[in-house]
């Protein structure tokens, strides 16, 4: 850049005035940028926080949803959809100028090769088709064992549940064992209410039944009419399942699918009038292969070997996963965009390195984060904080509680940031997602062994007490009874259409909640530069000028 004589003289005069008072300026600026107890964000925090754009977040989430809808197994852990997602996330990080890479590990993989099929055959004769009814709502559960490649055709039987007028009555009456004993489930297609797993006694009876008389396939529905408001729930690893009774579907190689309440009631009514049969096709492939954690990095300027992790899991169950956890994944992509932009503009130089990590296979039992800690166990003492985003964008923001360390309590910093931005927030008990792998590695090691009978070797990893999850409610259908409004994760309603039809995850809520995380990040990894804002250098067409002093550089930002 060249300056004419008048501009050169103006700059010289400016420096003659400013240089003698630089120490005082530095002192005042240091106090201004370091003081986080003021009400509301300071001007620099507000400038960077304002970069967060809810429409951008929503757009990233739509891209993730589109990938999920391209695959019958959606973005489930280790599937082709999950792997496509990992490479797409890496490309987004790289497009922002981040250093980005994939960290792979071997684990169980699961793919659906065809659309799941359930056909009810009223006359029991497969060669006649006029009586056959295709059940449109039928879907495979996550990690379901496959049927034979050509599918199975068998008699359909129903295991009825006791009367229960509402959720509080589930389990009060025992299973009618005499009735169940009269129903042979061996080699049959079994329809059962999913509520059977809400009662330990009911589930015990159910597990013993299908273990002694193994079905050809199992179909869940909601049994009670007071559950008709919600689609069927697809649990994490539902085809095994994760249960205190063990993975009894998996051990007995039972294919498992589900239908909604209306279709389940239709099947029950048909079976009540005549002995119907069913054709089931679940063409899943179970193997072992690569899963990918995705990492994007902004290097720290004062303590680059210390890290702050902003994370989310990108895998799903057999749903589009727009909220769980497309929203969290879109959130870390947006924060990577915002903070890389702030660094490029020269208005932010993070004290610590920032790692944006999209974890694989959380729905399989925190498998991605557990393998990350296993691979980086020696680096655990260098982690300053972990902020995990899971299912954000719903109405009410919450943060899991953390224990204070050396005067630093992460949940309090997050709550303060929310209050400063006028975003309501409440506390949630620890648990629920990938931050727990960092907060309590010993527990995570035991959980991994319980889920998969595998040793993670992270019991001796250093716990990171400053590990919190940011989440939003309503979350699940059962929130209808606790917060008054249902959420839709792990159901077919977890998609972008729900944002308008069900007033659920929306762009403005995503933006507000991510701004809280952005402000938190600015406060736990403040800029290493003291900054003075003023109009001084607008004459020269420059955004800022650096004046070097003995203490530290000062950036003078033009208005």
VOLO-435796 format. One record per residue (C-alpha): x, y, z; residue in one letter. Coordinates in steps of 0.2 Angstrom, whole numbers, plus 2048, in hexadecimal, padded with zeros to 3 digits. Example, Ala and Ser with C-alpha at 12.3 -4.5 7.8 and 13.67 -1.06 7.14 Angstrom:
BEGIN
83E7EA827A
8447FB824S
//
This chain:
BEGIN
800800800X
8078117FCX
803821805X
8038337FEX
80C841808X
7FD847811X
7F8836817X
80A83381CX
80B843827X
7FA83E82EX
80082D833X
81083483AX
806841845X
7FB83384BX
80A828851X
812837859X
802839863X
7FE827867X
81081F86AX
81382987BX
802822882X
80381187BX
80780988CX
7F7810894X
7ED80B884X
7F47F9886X
7EF7F9898X
7DD7FF895X
7DB7F4886X
7E17E5890X
7D47E889EX
7C67EB891X
7C97DB888X
7CD7D0897X
7BE7D68A1X
7B07C989FX
7A67CE8ADX
79E7DD8A5X
78C7DC8A0X
78A7D688EX
7987D2881X
7A57DF87FX
7A77E686DX
7B37DA866X
7A97CB86DX
7997D2866X
7A17D5855X
7A77C3853X
7977BC85BX
78D7C584EX
7957BB840X
78B7AC845X
77D7AA838X
76E79F83CX
76A79D82AX
77B797826X
77A78A834X
76978482DX
77078381CX
77F778822X
77276D82BX
76876B81BX
777765812X
77A758820X
76875281FX
76975180CX
77874580EX
76E73B81BX
75F73980FX
76A732801X
76E72380BX
762715812X
76D715822X
76D728823X
77D72E82CX
77D71F838X
78F71B83FX
79A713833X
78E714824X
79171B813X
78772A818X
79172D827X
7A172C81DX
79B738810X
79674481EX
7A8743825X
7B0748815X
7A3756812X
7A775D823X
7B975D820X
7B7766810X
7AD774819X
7BB776826X
7C8777818X
7BD78480EX
7BE78F81DX
7D178E81DX
7D278282CX
7DF77482DX
7D476582CX
7D675282DX
7CD74282FX
7D273683EX
7CC72583AX
7C9716845X
7C2704842X
7B16FF849X
7A16F6844X
7996FD835X
7876FC82FX
77E70081FX
76D6FD818X
76E6F9805X
75B6FA802X
74C703808X
7446F8817X
7346EF812X
7266E981CX
7176E2813X
7086DA81CX
7006CB813X
6EE6C9819X
6EB6B7811X
6FC6B0815X
6FF6AC803X
70E6B57FCX
70A6B27EAX
6F96BC7EBX
6FC6CF7ECX
6EB6D77ECX
6EA6D47FFX
6FC6DB803X
6FE6EB80CX
70F6F580BX
7126FD81CX
71A70E817X
720713828X
72B70482AX
73D70882EX
74C6FE834X
753702845X
765707846X
7716F8846X
7646EC841X
7696DA83DX
7646D682AX
7576CB824X
75B6BF817X
7606C8807X
74F6C37FFX
7466C880FX
73B6BD81AX
7296B8819X
7216B1828X
7126B1834X
7106C183EX
70C6C0850X
7096CD85DX
70F6CE86FX
7026D9878X
7076E5887X
6FD6E8897X
6F16F6899X
6F970789DX
6EF71789CX
6FF72289CX
71172189DX
7117208B0X
7077108AFX
7147078A4X
71B6F88AEX
70E6F88BBX
7056E98B5X
70F6D98B0X
7116D289FX
7036C489DX
7106B689CX
7026A9899X
6FD6B2889X
70E6B5883X
7136A3886X
70469E87BX
70C6A886DX
71B69F864X
7266AD85DX
7336A1856X
7366A5843X
7286B2844X
7276C4840X
7236CC851X
71A6DC854X
71C6E4865X
71A6F586EX
72A6FE870X
724703882X
7296F1887X
73B6F888AX
735705896X
7326F98A4X
7416EE8AAX
7356E08AEX
72C6E089DX
73D6E1894X
7436D289EX
7346C8899X
7366CE887X
7486CA886X
7466B888DX
7376B5880X
7416BA870X
7516B1877X
7486A1879X
73D6A386AX
7476AD85EX
73C6B7851X
7406B883FX
73E6CB841X
7376D884DX
72C6E784AX
72A6F5857X
71B700858X
71470B865X
70770186EX
6FD70E878X
6F271B86FX
6FA72987BX
70A726871X
702729860X
70873B860X
71973685CX
72272C84FX
72B71C855X
73B71F85EX
74B718856X
757716865X
76A717864X
77170685EX
75F70085FX
7626F0855X
76E6E9863X
7676F286EX
7716FB87CX
7686F488BX
76C6ED89DX
7666DC896X
7736DD889X
7726DE876X
7656D0874X
75F6D4863X
7716D485DX
7756C4866X
7666BB85FX
7686C384DX
7576CA84DX
7536D7840X
74A6E6847X
73F6F383FX
7316FF845X
72070683FX
717715845X
707714850X
6FA715842X
702707838X
7056FC848X
6F36FE84CX
6EE6F983AX
6F86E983CX
6F16E584DX
6DF6E7847X
6E36DC838X
6EB6CF843X
6DC6CF84EX
6D06CB840X
6DB6BE836X
6EC6B6838X
6F76C182DX
7096BE827X
7176CB823X
7256CD817X
7346D681EX
7446DC815X
7526E481FX
7616E4814X
76E6EA820X
7816E581FX
78B6E482FX
79E6E582EX
7AD6EE834X
7B56FD82CX
7BA70F82EX
7B271C838X
7B872E837X
7BA73C844X
7BC74D83BX
7C775A842X
7C976D83DX
7D6777846X
7D978A849X
7EB78B851X
7EC795861X
7F87A4862X
7FD7A4874X
7FC79287AX
7FA78886AX
7FD777872X
7ED77A87DX
7DC776875X
7CA77A876X
7BF76D86EX
7AE772866X
7A6762861X
79675985BX
792748854X
78D747842X
786735842X
773731843X
767722847X
75C71E838X
75572F837X
75A73F82EX
76274683EX
75E75883BX
75F75C84DX
76874D854X
77575184FX
77575B83EX
77276A848X
781768854X
78C763845X
78677283BX
78977D84AX
79C77884BX
79E77B838X
79678C83BX
7A2790849X
7B178A83FX
7AB797832X
7A97A583EX
7B97A3847X
7C47A0838X
7BC7B0830X
7C07BA840X
7D27B383FX
7D37B882DX
7CD7C9830X
7DA7CB83EX
7CE7CF84CX
7D17BF855X
7E07B585AX
7DA7A7866X
7E57A4875X
7E3791873X
7E1786864X
7CF782860X
7CA771859X
7BA76F851X
7B675C852X
7A8753849X
7A7742852X
7A273284AX
796725851X
79072D861X
78072385FX
789713860X
78E718872X
79A727871X
7A671C866X
7AD72B85CX
7B273586BX
7B8726875X
7C4722866X
7C9734865X
7CF734877X
7D7723875X
7E172A867X
7E573B870X
7E6735882X
7F773D884X
7F074E87FX
7E274E88BX
7EB759898X
7EC76688AX
7D9768888X
7D3778890X
7C077488DX
7B476A883X
7A477187DX
799764874X
78A76986AX
77C75C869X
76A75F863X
76A772863X
75D77E85CX
74E779865X
745785871X
74E784881X
761785883X
76A77A890X
77C777896X
7827688A0X
78A76C8B0X
79D76C8B3X
7A876C8C2X
7B377B8C4X
7C67798C1X
7D37868C7X
7C57938C8X
7BE78F8B7X
7AD7888B6X
7A77858A3X
7957848A6X
7957958AFX
79E79D8A1X
791796895X
78379C8A0X
78A7AD8A1X
78D7AE88EX
77A7A988CX
7747B6898X
77F7C4890X
7777C087FX
7667BF887X
7647AC883X
75A7A2890X
764793897X
7637868A4X
76E7798ACX
76D7668A7X
7757588B0X
7857518A8X
78474389CX
77C73F88BX
78974187EX
79C742879X
7A174F886X
7A0741893X
7AE73888BX
7BA74788FX
7B174B8A0X
7B27398A7X
7BD72D89CX
7BC7208A9X
7A971F8A8X
7AB720895X
7B6711895X
7AA70789FX
79B70D894X
7A5707884X
7A86F688CX
7966F5891X
7906F9880X
79C6EF875X
7A66E4881X
7B56ED87BX
7C36F5885X
7C6708880X
7D670A88BX
7D271B890X
7CE7188A3X
7DE7218A7X
7DC73089CX
7DB7418A5X
7C97478A8X
7C57588A1X
7B975F8ADX
7B576E8A2X
7AB764896X
799769893X
78B765887X
78177387FX
77076B87BX
75E771879X
74C76C87EX
74076587AX
74A757874X
740746875X
72E742873X
72E73F886X
731751889X
71E754886X
71C74E898X
72B7578A0X
72C768897X
71B76888EX
72176787CX
728757873X
73875686AX
73B74B85BX
74D74485BX
74F732857X
73E73384DX
73A73583BX
735747840X
74774C843X
748755832X
74876682BX
735766827X
73276683AX
73977783BX
72977E834X
71C771837X
72176D849X
72977E84DX
739775853X
74B77884EX
74C789846X
75979583FX
7577A284CX
75979685AX
76878E852X
7707A0850X
76C7A5862X
77379586AX
78279585FX
7867A7864X
7867A2876X
794795872X
79D7A1867X
79E7AE876X
7A37A0882X
7B179B876X
7B77AD875X
7B87AE888X
7C179E88BX
7CD7A187DX
7CF7B487CX
7D87BD86FX
7EB7BF872X
7EB7D086AX
7E67E0873X
7DA7EA868X
7D57FC867X
7C780185CX
7C7812854X
7C581C844X
7D7820842X
7DD816833X
7CD817828X
7D782481EX
7E3817818X
7D780A812X
7DD7FE81EX
7D27F482BX
7E07F5838X
7F27F983CX
7FD7F1848X
8087FB854X
8167F085CX
81A7F486EX
8257EB87BX
8167E3883X
80B7DD875X
8047E2864X
7F67EE863X
7E97ED855X
7E07FD851X
7D07F8848X
7C780583DX
7B580883FX
//
